[in-house]
Amino acid sequence: MDEAFPFEGKILVSDLQGPVTANDNARELTSAIVENGDRFFQAVRRYERALSSVTRKEGVKPGDTLRLILPFLKAYGATDSSLLRFSRESMRVVPGADKAMRFAQELMSSFIVSTSYEHYMGAACDLIGFPFENTFCTRLSMDMLEMEDWEVETLQNLAREIVRLPLLEVPDGASGVRDLGPDDRLVLRRLDEIFWTEMTDLSSYQLVSQVNPVGGDEKATSVVEICKRMSVPLEDCMYVGDGETDARILQVVKRSGGLAVAFNGNLPALREAEVGVVSDNAIVTSILAELFYRGGRDGALEVLEDWSLEGLRGNGGVHEYLLREFARTFPSGMPTVRRLDKGSLPFIHKESVGMREVVRGYADL
């Protein structure tokens, strides 16, 4: 993001997977190339979440699953070209998201900030016609190293062992290892040995030590940097996210007076957002973007007090063409869009869980 951008005023920043695309790219990639890959990915993801939220291991954060799986992807033959090819062939765009991002670019400077690997980000940008230079993502070169046969065999054997281990179960509210069951503590100890002792001397471990996924703090830093470079205050930023790595920047934008939107969000995102959207079509993002562009945060929130087609028309903040398209998209009734508070959060969360499974194909994202 080294060049000057043409628009001044307000900006829109969106996560990629969830609000724009429907994939869980890292999970799907792992499932496709690693033996018992979906189970393996779930095991590593649960382990990462235990490290970041329960044991609070230094240097581990939400999103680090994307670096922990890299040596194993390499051992099963992943290359930069295969990651790009898989991303292109498996890409699923949330209905209406390509139009929403193009529409947003006509109104204001728009950016995408994502934990996704750069291969997936590039494939998505090509498909939806979004400028790659307006993105932040996890930089990665799979071809940076060669792996000898003995290391391939070592990692494949470790992957098989990880798959055989029980999946970690972390109780709600767990704050330390003592809150885990005895079997889970044993699993945690064995995974610690694998990732932080047995693998550290492997040449492929540099993929773990050198790759830095764009997690929650990195997303927040990226958005703050965008605002500084654009000379736009955070109150003039609209952020759309859906997951745990979006929680921090949703909180920052909300506290700064911007518009923080959770699109089919999980609980961490919903807790920090100000607006909850439950929809199978991203035209809602277009509606909110135009309302924000014309009236800022207050203008968007005002419409939610009468969230209806008649209310939108009466407000006058949305172009009639977009309203007609909106009505055609939802002929049976309005999608759920509500201001989030203690009263609405449980309702929105329940709806979001179901919609995430419908749109993305997984209930446990």
N, C-alpha and C positions, 0 to 999 in steps of 0.2 A: 504494500500500500504506500508506494513512494511518490505517487503523482498527485496533483491537485484534482479534486473532483468538481464537476460542473455546478452542483446545486448547493445552495446555502439555506439556512433555516432549520427545518426539522429533518430527522433521519429515522430510518427504520433498520433495526438489526434483528435477524431471525436465526434461530437454531436451524439445522438442516433436517436431521432425522426426527420425524414427528410432525413438525409444522409444514415441511415442504416435501420430504420423501417418506415413504412408508416402510423402508427397510430397517432392519438391524444388521447393518452391513458386516460388522465384525463377527457376529454370531452366525450369519448365513455363510460367510466365507469359511469360518472354522468348520461348520457342519459339512461343507462341501468337500474339504480336502483332508481333514484330520479324521482318523479312525474313531468312530463313535463321537464325532465332533460336537454335536449339540450337547451331549452330556458333559464332555470335556469343558466346553465353554461355560456352561452353567456352574460347574465346579469352581472354575477359576474366578468367575464373576462373584460368586458367593464368598469366596475366599478374600477377594479384594474388598468387598463391602465389610467383611469382618475386620480386616486390617484397618480400614479407614474410619470405621464407626465404633468398633468395640475395643480393639487393642491399641488403636491410634498409632500405628507404627510410623515412625518419622519418615517422611519422604514418600508416603503412599497416600493417594487421594482418589476420590471418585473419578472413574474414567481410566484408571491405570490398568484395568484388564487389557486394554489395547496394547500395552507394552509387555505385560506378562505372557501373553500368548505368542509373541513374535518368534522366539526361538523355535517353538513347536510348528508354527506355520512354515518357517524356513525348512525345518527337518522333513516336512511333508511336501516340499517342492514349490512353495510359493515364491514367485518372482514379481518384480515391479510390473512386468507386462501382464502376468496372469491376474494380479490384483486389479489392474485397470480393466482388463477384458471381463473378468467376473462382475465387476461393478457395473459396467455398461450393459451386460446381458441380463443382470438380475434387477436392474433399477426399476423401482415402482414409485411413481409420483402421486402424492395425495391429490385426489381430484380437485381441480381449480387452483392448485398451488403455483403452477407455471404462470397462469394468467395473473394471479395475485402478485407474484414477484415482479412481473413486467409492469403491472399497473402501479405498484409502489415506486418503481424506478422512474415513472413518468411524473410522480408527485414530488419525490424527495430522494436524496442520496440513500441507497440501500446496501446492506451488507449481510453476509452470512458468516456466523461464527459457530464452529462445530468441533466436537471431539473426533470426528471421522478422519480416517486416513486421507491423505491428499489425493490418492488415486480415485477414491469414491467421490470426493468433492469435485475433482476435475470432470468426472463422468456426469455428475449431476448438473454442473454448470453448462456443459455442452448440450445436455438434453433440454434444459429449461431456458437456455439463452441468457445466462447470467454471467457477468464478467468475473473471471477467476481472480483478478487482481483485487476485487472487493471482498475477499474471503480470508478468514483465519481458520486453520485446521491443523491436524497432527502431521508434521513433516516426517517423511520416512523413506529410506532407500533399502529395499530388501536385497538389492544386488551389491551392497557395499561389502559383503564378505562371502567367502567360500567356506563350505562345511565339509569336513572329511567324513568318510563312511562311518567310522566308529562313533563320531558325535551324533550323526543322524540316528544310529541305532540306540545310543544312550537316551536321546530325547524322545524317541518313539516308545521306548520301554517306560520312561517316566510318564508319558502321556497315558499309556495303558494303565499304569498304577493309579494315576489320578482319577481315571474313569471308574476304577474298581472301588475307590473310597466312597463312603456314604457322603451325600451332599450335606454341607454344613447347614444347620438350622440355628439361626440367630433369633432369640425371642425378642418381641417388641420391648423396647425400653432397656435392652441389655447395655450396660455401661462398662463392662470389663469381662475378662476371661472367666471370672468366677460365676458369671451369670449363664455360662454355657453348660450344657449337659456334659457328663464325663466322656461319652463317645465323641462329641463334637470337639472337646478339648484335645483328644488324641488326634483327630483329623487335622485340626489346626496346627498341632505340633509337627505332624508329618509334612504338611504343606510348607511350613516354615523351613524345615530341613531341605526340602527340594529346591525352593526358590531362592533361599538366602545362604545356603551352604553348598549343596551338591552341584548347582548349576553355575556358580560364580566363576569357576575356572574354564568354562567352555568359551570358545571364541565367539559363539553366537550371543553370549550374555551381554555383549555391547549393545545389542538391540534393546535389552531391558534397561541398561544403565544410561544410554545416550538418547533414546527417544523419549520425548516429553509430551504426552497426550495433552490436548487442550481441555483441561478439566475446569472445575468451577472457578478457581482463582484466575486461571488464564483467560477464561471467557470474560470475567469482570474487567481484568486489565486491558484486554483487547477493546472492549466497548469504551472504556474510559479513554484509551489512546485514540480511537476513532473520533470521539467527541472533541478531544483536544486538537487533533489535526484539522478537523472541520470547523473549529472555532464555534462549536455548538454546545450549549450547556446540557447537562443530563436531563433537565426537565423537558427538553425538546427531543428526547429520544423515546421511541416506542420499541420495546423488546418483546419478541414472541419466542417462548420456549416451552418445553414439555417435561423435562426430566431433572434428575438430581443435580447434574452439572450446570443447570440453568438457575438453580435456586439462589445462588449468591448474587448474580447480576440482576435477577428479577427483584431481589431485595434492594439492591443499590438504586436501580431505576425508580422503584416505587418511592423510596425514601427521598429521592431527589426531585420528585414531582413529575416524573415522566410516566408513560403508560406501560405497565407491566402486565403482559398477557400470557396466561397458561393455556395452550392449545391442546386439548385432550391430555391434560397434565397428570402426572403422578402426584402422590401426596407431598413430597418435598417441594415440587414446583408450585403446587396450588397454595401451600402455606405462605409462600413469599410473594405470589402474584396479587394483583388487585382486580383483575378481570379473569374469569374462568370461561373458556369456550369449550363446548362439547359438540363436535360436528364432524361429519364424514366428507365435508367439502371446505376448502380453504377460501372460498369466496368471502367468508366471514372476515378473514384477514384483510381483504380489500375494503370491506365496509368500515372496519375499525381504523384502517390506515387513512382513509379519506376523512373520517370524522376527526382523527387526531391531527391531520395536516391542516384542517380548516379551523378547528377549535381547541386544539391541544388536549391535554388530559381531561380537563373539566368538560370540554365539549363532547368527548367520547363517553364519559361517565353519565352525563346528563341524559343521553339517549337510552341508557340502560334502565332508567326509571320508567320508560314506556317502550319496552323492547317489543315492537310490533312493526309490521310493514307500514301501517298508518302512522305510527310514531316516527318512523324514519322519514317518511314523506313529509310529514309536518315539520320536522326539524329543519329540512332544507340543506343539510350538510352533505348529502350524498347525491351524486349525479343520477338523473332519472334512468339513463341507460343501465347503470349498475344495479339500480333497484329492480328494473325489469328482469335482468339476468338473475338476481337474487330470488325473485318470486318464482321464476321458472325452475330454479335449482331446488327450491323447497316448496313444492305445491301443496303439501299436506300440513304445513305449519312451520313455525320458526325454530331454528336450532337453539339450543340452550346457550345463552350468553348472559352471565350475571356478575355483578360485583361480589367479590369474595369477602366474607366475614365469618365469624364463628357460627352464625346461623346457616349460611348457605354452603359452607365448606363441606360438610358431610354429604349433602345432596349432590353437589358437583363432583365430589370425589367418586361416589358410587357410579354416577353416569360416565365419568371419564374412564374408569376401569373397563367398563363394558365397551366403550367406543374405541379405546386403544386396541383391544383385541380384535374388533371388527376391522379397523383401518390398517393395523400393522401386523396382525396375525399372531401376536403373542400377548398373553395375559400378564406375564411376569417381567415386563420391561421396566 
